[in-house]
Amino acid sequence: MTTELVAEAIKKAGIAWINIPGGPSLCLWVMPLEGALVVVCGPGEQQAPGLAEAAHAEVRLRGDNGGLIVIVEARVERLTPGSEAWNEIAPQLAGKRLNASGTAEELVARWAEAGSAVLRLTPGDEPVSAPHLPTGSEAAPVRETPARTKVRRPFRLHRVRKRKP
């Protein structure tokens, strides 16, 4: 049974910081559902290396002011395509997925075909909340990425001259 704080934070969650043991913390889009969080990751979706194979993950949830209010250990359960839980949860998740091409049914079929992971994160019994939350900055150093590009000056077709007063 989760505490009232965790239940309320889950109801209001749109994103969560999820930390897989041995990996970096990832900010992931989540959908609250019946006291748990549902996440989709994999090909064509948000990347969460190792989350689908993990048994547990640390979930950090924010409050109304955007700050951290609770940290909870969650059990990770992967839903298998065609199962009763998949047939109930995946269409709801697809309906909430913004900017997806196609209908919810097509998106669910694409997830099943591509091997995307639909995961249910169920919180454990012992959350960490105020006053036991970390007080210092837990910011990690910036990770290397191939997405960096050298910034150039903007192209101008015609020379812009300053007008004399």
Residue pairs with C-beta under 8 A, 6 or more apart in sequence:
1 125
2 10
2 35
2 72
2 123
2 125
2 127
3 127
3 129
5 69
5 70
5 127
5 129
6 61
6 70
6 72
6 123
6 127
7 35
9 61
9 62
9 63
9 69
9 70
10 32
10 35
10 36
10 37
10 61
10 123
11 32
12 32
12 63
12 64
13 30
13 32
13 37
13 61
13 62
14 29
14 30
15 27
15 28
15 29
15 30
15 62
16 27
16 28
16 30
16 37
16 59
16 60
16 61
17 25
17 26
17 27
17 28
17 59
17 60
18 25
18 26
18 28
18 39
18 48
18 51
18 57
18 58
18 59
18 60
18 121
19 25
19 26
19 57
19 58
19 59
19 60
20 26
20 48
20 49
20 50
20 51
20 54
20 57
21 54
21 56
21 57
21 58
22 50
23 49
23 50
24 140
24 143
25 60
25 140
26 48
26 51
28 39
28 41
28 46
28 48
29 39
29 46
30 37
30 38
30 39
30 121
31 37
31 38
31 39
31 92
31 93
31 96
32 38
33 89
33 92
33 120
35 122
35 123
36 74
36 120
36 121
36 122
36 123
37 59
37 74
37 120
37 121
38 89
38 92
38 93
38 118
38 119
38 120
38 121
39 46
39 48
39 51
39 117
39 118
39 119
39 121
40 46
40 93
40 97
40 111
40 116
40 117
40 118
40 119
41 47
41 48
41 51
41 52
41 116
41 117
41 119
42 52
42 111
42 114
42 115
42 116
42 117
43 114
43 115
43 116
44 110
44 114
44 116
45 111
45 116
51 57
51 76
51 117
51 119
52 76
52 78
52 117
52 119
54 76
55 75
55 76
56 73
56 74
56 75
56 76
56 124
57 73
57 74
57 76
57 121
58 71
58 72
58 73
58 74
59 71
59 72
59 73
59 74
59 121
59 123
60 68
60 70
60 71
61 68
61 69
61 70
61 71
61 72
62 68
62 69
63 69
68 133
68 134
69 129
69 130
69 133
70 127
70 128
70 129
70 133
71 127
71 128
71 129
71 133
72 123
72 124
72 126
72 127
72 128
73 123
73 124
73 126
74 121
74 122
74 123
74 124
75 121
75 122
75 124
76 119
76 120
76 121
77 119
77 120
77 121
77 122
78 117
78 118
78 119
79 85
79 86
79 89
79 90
79 118
79 119
79 120
80 86
81 90
81 111
81 112
82 112
85 120
86 112
86 118
89 118
89 120
90 108
90 111
90 112
90 118
91 104
91 105
91 108
93 118
94 100
94 104
94 105
94 107
94 108
94 111
95 104
97 104
97 107
100 107
102 110
110 116
111 118
